[in-house]
Amino acid sequence: MGFDRKTYIVPDNTNFDGKTIRVDGDVVVGNACTVDFNIEAERFFAGERAKINGNITTKSDVRIDLFSVINGNISCGGNAYIADGTEINGKLSLKGDLDVGDNVEIRDGFEAKGWINIRSPIPMVIYVLLYLLEL
């Protein structure tokens, strides 16, 4: 079966327990989607402008794309990548490395056991200027 953006697939062994969705594998939330449940999974991926109204708990990595909003806590057993403009209205705790983009807001703080990398990219105008100066 191929990938279809308009089809929601519930994998085998998925449990819906009241306010929590438990998945044995990965969870992928597409761009501009809203989820009003807590999520427990192996890994979690959210697309651009995704909105999660619940807690996220993973055994491995978490990756949240641009301008997403998480209204809950994130507990990550691996590494976390939080893209630019993301808002986390809760606490972020992880056992691995944290890679944070520009203008990320974590309301209740974070706790990381590994390295913390805060990305602040060089603006494109300065990059072009430096490139032209080297010619």
N, C-alpha and C positions, 0 to 999 in steps of 0.2 A: 504494500500500500504506500503510495507516495504522500508527500507532505501537502496538506491543504490548509490554507489560512482560515477557512470558514468552518473547519471541523474541530470539535473538541473531543479529544480521546482520553478516556479514563483507563489507565493501565491496569493489568491484573494485580490483585492483592492490594488495591487501594481501599482505604477505610475512611469513611466519613463519620466521625464521632462528634456529633453536636456541632461545635464551632471549629473543629480541626480536621484538616485533610492530611492523612498519612499515606505516603507513597514510598515503595521500596526503592525506586530509582530516582531519576532526575525530574525536576519540575521546571518547565519553561513557560513563562508568562510573556505573551507577545506585546508589541508596541501598543500603547494607549489602552491597555486592558485594566480592569478593576477586579480585585479579588477581595471578598469580604469574609475571609476565613483565616484561621491560623494554618500554617503550612509546616509539615515535618517531612523531610526528604533526605536523600543522599547528597544531592547538590541542588542549588537553586539559581536560576537565571531569570532576570527580568529585563524586558525591552525598554525602549525609550518611552517616557511619560507613563509608565505603569504605576498603578496605585494599589497598594496592599494594605487593607484595613485589618491587620492581625499580626501576630508574632510569626517569625520565621526561625525554624530550628533545622540545622543541617549537620550531617556527620562529616561532610567534606566542604567544598568551596561554595562561596556565594559571589555572584556577579550581578551588579545592578547598573543598568545603563543610564543614559543622560536624563535629567530632569524628572526622575521618578520620586514618588512619595511613599514612605513606609510609615504607617501609623501603628507602630508596635515595636517590640524588641527584636533584635537579631542575635541569635546564638549560633556560632559557626565553629565547626570542628576542624576546619582547615583554613585556607587563605580567603581573604575578601577583597574584591575589587569594587570600589564605589566610584561611579563616573561623575563628571562635572554636573553641578546644579542639583544634586540629589538631596532630599530632605528626609532625615530619619527622626521621627517623633517618638523616640524611645532610646534604649541603651543598645550599643553594639559591643558584643563580646566575642572574641575569637581566639583560637589556639595557634593560628599560623600568622602569616604576614598580612599587613594591611596596606593596600594601595588606594590612596584617596585622591580624587581629582580636585579641580579648582571649584571654589564656592560650594562646598558640601557642608550641610548643617546636621550635626548630631546632637539632638536636644539634651539627652540625659548622659552624655559622655560615652567613652569607649574604653575597652580593655583588650590589649593585644599582647600575646605572649611572644610574637616574632618581631620582625622588622616592620617599621612604619615608613612608608614612602609617600610623601606629599608632592604631587605633581603640580608644577607651576610653569606652564609652557611659555616659551618666548613668543611674544606677539609676532604675527606674520610680517608686519611692516618692518620691525627691527631685524628679522631674519633676512628679508630681501635687501635691506640697507647693508647689513654685514656682508652679504653675498656680493653685492655690487662693489663694495670697498675692496674686496679681495681680488677683483678682476684687474 
